[in-house]
Amino acid sequence: MLNVVLFSGGRGSGALTRQLVTRGGVSLTVAINGYDDGASTGEVRRFLGDSLGPSDFRKNASRLATELRTASPDLIALLDARLPAGIDAGAAIERLEQAQLQDPRVADALRAFVDEYRRAGSGFVFADCSLGNLVFAGLYLRAGRDFNLAVDEYCRLVGLPVGLIENVTDGRDAHLVALDAAGRLLHSEEAIVDARRHNTIASIFLIDNPLSETDASAIASRGEDAAVEELDRRRAELAVNPRLRAKIAAADVIIYAPGTQHSSLFPSYMTPGLSEAIASNLRAIKLLVTNIQTDAEITGSTAVDLIDRALYYLNLRAASAVPTPCLITHYLLNEPGRAETTPYVPLGPIESLEDPRLVRIGAYEDGVTGRHDAGRILGPYLDALLAPRRQPRMAVLLHDAGSSNKVAQTLLEMVRGGVESQPIEITVFCLAPSELDPSFLQRLPFGVRAVANSAAFLEAVRDGAYDYVGLFESSGMYRGEDLVALASHLTVGRLDAVWGSRRLSVRDIEDSYRLRYEKSTLLGAVSYLGSHILSLAYLLLYGRYISDTLSAVRAVRAADALGAGIDVTHKRINQHLLASLLRRRADLLELPVQFVPLSPEKVKRTSALDGLQSLLTIVALRLKRAAAPAPPRAGVVAQSAAERAVAPSRE
């Protein structure tokens, strides 16, 4: 199960919510704040006196219940209904009593609200009031004025599992205010999002009590610096919802959704303890999705501005300095790629973003609706994370051993090298002169099979659908531990080949030359020069320097071994493999390997003639394929979905 936490507002993330809640294998949590104070939500808050606003919780509950079909359409319609604009209190109470007949749970909540209304004896403006907000108010009263418990009860009312919708904070009351770019005070959330004004918000604040007109005027008259100081003094004491903190810790994906930034999203980020909880989860993918079209409260802002402000508030208005990659791993910015009269949010100075690896730019809009295409945004990440994870499989051929004891030594070295701890499934195939002890083979942490020849090996590779082939000379000159090291680099799935290089192990190769050519300095010099000529040939013909072209420790994709067109134990197999790899610009990594110099009397070594034939083969293969189109790059074809999702790109 994939755990996803989505920071949302009321309606701005509807497309993302629908994609996530209906996707199999996804466990969703929608995190919302309750600072709305406009329209009937503001009236409910004023009436109750100590409650956050219910409207965004109600809207999300209705949307999710509709998608999941956990409540009847009639119940959802009832909760979303609004009382008439000109209704008086008496007619409103009569309407509420009629609504109580439709559902016993609604009836109980509305009775709690009506009882409190009559007990308080204070006015309530019922005009254009959402019935669901009044039901929520009744649940709040029944819950002993515990806001988060009321959220749970409202979810139960519409059949949603408790915890699908979470309040960002522990439920204590707080009120949102802001200063605009001119230093003017916007003393309510309603004023911040007022569509009749094109606000440029400088900073937002969460304060403990709503500002009266007198307080607001006094603060506004003091000047910007004094206003900031006073609003900070009135800061609400908040904490992150403990249940949400636990879900963030377990999240595989954390999404900062688009929406009304300064009211629905940025205030959530300001919750003390939230950024620490997010940053503590080092494993999760964390996506920030910027707006497509502009709102009144982000007038003049670019996508880069929204990123900067999100980080500013996640760091509690720069009071902390959490590393950005711990908070956001990917920025998703929309670029329509066409001239539009619609007020799209421009990209802004992308080059100012410190790390380009975090940036994703694409056409994320669903048509020309101004709404996000959730499939384009979330699909690559969800597909990658939900895809079955299969360990890569590698077939290793041990050749030129000369004796079964040398094969056994190689197998033991692989065990000592930690082969069983590597996230790759290895099967070893042996071209051995005699059978190995069955009891010894049973104790090994990998399978071992004998094959008669390399053709039988390749047939087994093809039939077994192996991902990689390892070729290892088991004569005693190479260490089995190095074969494990090569295999470990193949587990990420990006590399096409890992090549063992004796030349990178400087002391070993020098010892080898001294042992073999101690009686003939001239032949040693020719051999030394010849090996460099082979390396330079690849540099000249392919633009890639291969330090050890004659290595007998190497691992390549199975397709390369199967398509080599030559016996994989042939003395010039390396040239065929390298020609194929370098021609298509494959990802090849060279690693130093230990080399044990043995006397030429004990093992067959590469001669000067062999070196000359290898050089001619390099040139011939390059000329033969010079005019042929390059095949698809294996590193890209086989790249995992997870890598594609997190790879830097401008889509």
Summary of the structure (lengths in Angstrom):
residues: 651
radius of gyration: 34.1
end to end distance: 28.2
largest distance: 114.6
contacts: 2137
relative contact order: 0.08
helix: 45%
strand: 16%
